[in-house]
Amino acid sequence: MKKKRRNTEVLGYHTCEKCGRYGKMTRHHVAPRRFFGSMGRVVWLCRSPCHDKADRLINTGTRRTMEWYERVYAQFISPKRTG
């Protein structure tokens, strides 16, 4: 069985907001689009490991408030800028 490819948007070169690496980045919606559509903040993260870590952190399977996602993302970003 083929592994389903993730729909990931890579647009231009940016700096990862987590680790500070510069290169091709992916857009990360702080509040999941499946719950909030295009509302909410979009940030640039490198795919691996930062975007993957952010997704694992916020994907609880349960809809939370926009404030909850912002708070969790702020905690994710706040430690030293290391991946």
C-alpha positions in Angstrom: 0.0 0.0 0.0 1.4 3.4 -1.0 1.8 5.9 1.8 -0.5 8.9 1.3 1.5 12.1 0.5 0.8 15.0 2.8 -0.5 18.1 1.2 2.3 20.5 2.2 2.7 24.0 0.9 6.3 25.0 0.3 6.5 28.6 -0.7 9.8 30.3 -1.2 12.6 30.8 1.3 12.0 31.9 4.8 13.4 31.5 8.3 12.0 28.8 10.5 10.3 30.4 13.6 11.4 27.5 15.8 15.0 26.6 14.9 16.0 29.7 12.9 17.1 27.7 9.9 16.8 29.5 6.5 15.6 27.7 3.5 12.4 26.3 1.9 9.8 26.4 4.6 6.2 25.1 5.0 3.3 27.1 6.2 1.9 26.0 9.5 -1.6 27.1 10.7 -1.3 27.6 14.4 -5.0 26.7 14.8 -5.9 23.7 12.6 -7.7 24.5 9.3 -10.0 21.5 9.7 -11.5 23.3 12.7 -11.0 27.0 11.9 -10.7 27.2 8.1 -8.3 29.9 7.0 -8.8 32.0 10.2 -5.9 32.3 12.5 -2.2 32.9 12.3 0.1 31.2 9.7 3.8 30.8 10.5 6.8 29.4 8.6 8.4 26.2 9.9 10.9 23.8 8.3 9.2 20.5 7.5 11.5 18.3 9.6 11.7 18.4 12.5 9.9 21.6 13.5 6.6 21.4 11.5 6.3 17.7 12.3 6.8 18.4 16.0 4.3 21.2 16.0 1.7 19.0 14.3 2.2 16.2 16.9 1.8 18.7 19.7 -1.4 20.2 18.6 -3.2 17.3 16.9 -5.1 16.0 19.9 -8.1 15.0 17.7 -10.3 17.3 19.8 -11.2 20.8 18.8 -9.9 23.4 21.3 -10.3 27.1 21.5 -8.2 29.4 19.2 -6.5 30.7 22.4 -5.5 27.1 23.4 -3.7 26.6 20.1 -2.0 30.0 20.4 -0.8 29.2 23.9 0.5 25.8 23.0 2.3 27.2 20.0 3.8 30.0 22.1 5.2 27.3 24.5 6.5 25.3 21.6 8.3 28.3 20.2 9.6 29.9 23.4 12.4 27.6 24.4 15.8 28.2 22.9 15.5 28.3 19.1 16.8 24.8 18.6 15.1 22.1 16.7 
